[in-house]
Amino acid sequence: MNIVFMGTPDFAVPCLEKLIKSENCNVLAVFTQPDKKVGRKQLLTPPPVKVLAVQHNIPVYQPVTLKNEDAFETIRKLNPDLLVVVAYGKILPKPILDYPKFGCINVHASLLPKYRGAAPIQWAVLNGDKKTGVCVQQMDIGIDTGDILFTEETDIGINETSEELFERLSVIGADALIKTMDLIIKGQTNPVPQPDGDFGYASMIDKSMSNIDWSKSAFEVHNQIRGLQSWPCASTVINGKNVKVHKSVLSSEKGNEAGKVVNNKNVVTVSCGDGNCIDILELQPDGKKRMDAKSFLAGNKIETGQFIGE
């Protein structure tokens, strides 16, 4: 089957790798986002999907928009049987959705219809969900509203970060994609329409979500730290300076005042609003590298009974 692949970040790479290796698939071309300037030196950097495509001599297209005749004409000339879309970052117009013989399918990192939108992995962790998964859907003009072709579930660990879950789901998604491709080729798909209703939209994550509110429960704070890893990261104020909090676990300690440090022996244990505590395991002061709590405490004085946060 002749395929055009559309994807951009690391999450999409395992899917493209599987398609390239598949005997049943021929990747005609890759569409990905334009190269972007990255880091302090603002070096122009290609997306991970482009890097993989170039390694395999697959033609790469990086249009600024798909909403013009040029983009449609490129698809028409390539004449794919199917478009596979994985975290591409652009909305496909209806003429492109309708052109391929088998339409367009999308690998989405949630158990649809829950968490339609841009950041399903982060929101599943932020909300403390115990399960998530990957859905392969037949795309329509809505945002993640297409018929479900394949679903794969997985548990979310109590201390698993969104970064860790991101990596796991990218592999699960690639396996789900190949299984779906096999069903499409054999004509054995059984599309399941999604129900109507509001199932929680996974809006984009931004820096305004970083500040830790210690009056919340320990579970909520822990989920915030897990869910915002590795960007933009949860943060708090310690000794008047902003500090990123990278890793935590729920503590067996008890406290009675939100934001109060109750233990400073190799970890920073902080009381939350419900009287339960979290152990902070990894931190990062502004302008410095990420470090474990023991290293942080060696260079930053934190007393038991001290309050942190704004």
Secondary structure, DSSP 8 states (H G I E B T S, - for coil): -EEEEEE-SGGGHHHHHHHHH-TT-EEEEEE----EEETTTTEEE--HHHHHHHHTT--EE--S-SSSHHHHHHHHHH--SEEEEES--S---HHHHHSSTT-EEEEESSSTTTTEES-HHHHHHHTT-SEEEEEEEE--SSSS-S-EEEEEEEE--TT--HHHHHHHHHHHHHHHHHHHHHHHHHT----B----S---EE----GGG-B--TTS-HHHHHHHHHHTTTTT-EEEEETTEEEEEEEEEEEEEE-SSTTBEEE-SSSEEEE-TTSEEEEEEEEEETTS--EEHHHHHHHS---TT-B---
